[in-house]
């Protein structure tokens, strides 16, 4: 009887040991699952979330640029209407009407275009520069006609009785012209074109291997714009890496109603003539292979952009 009791005790002890081992295994699995869940949540918070926020910022930037372009096209239409109201020359009125319809057609195309359609937005932005030049030529023609009419009125001694009335009309035209000049501030916006980017190694020699890049040399041409105000300008360059983070952040600048980080800035003295601009940026951080984007800003406006690839 005593032998049987001793055997039962040993069996019971063995069962308890197995239960304890099972509990330890289950506890270990739970701890491992919790660690994995914590790692996944940490990855989402520290990597995925910043990328999503940066993508949203780019979408907002693209939408702001599209809205600005739409405003410019509408201003062109208003300015053409004002020019037509100052003319009695049917041929010139018809020419301006054709340009006005062309502007309205481009505006309709822009309104149908998504802000993220980079190729179409770039094309329509290029059209703005062309429209601006055409508008300036008509402004010059209308202004010349107004001055000629004024001169003929003053020189014609036989119609002195009409001089006072025409002077009033001329004064009115001058006021309207001043209002028109306020609206054509859009024509004074700078445009950058002819972009180039050259990666350099530590010996300042050209390279296309991303691991060897120690400096980026880049530049562009600011096109001639006789309506733009002369004087000192600050050019801001913003370079986005393939992961959409800003390369070599040096500070921030104002754009629309926000502050954007920039990679480099440069002061220039703008004279209204075509001007070539060259900038450099030292690489002090890890660069990955892929497509990089370069945006250039001046006077709180984006005046040009391009992209380049490092292998």
TAQUI-V870650 format. One record per helix or strand of 3 or more residues. SS is the DSSP state (h for helix, s for strand). FROM is the first residue (numbers start at 1). TO is the last residue. If there is no record, write none. Layout:
SS FROM TO
SS FROM TO
This chain:
h 2 85
h 90 112
h 118 155
h 157 188
s 192 200
h 210 212
s 215 222
s 231 240
s 251 255
s 258 262
s 264 270
s 275 282
s 290 298
s 301 310
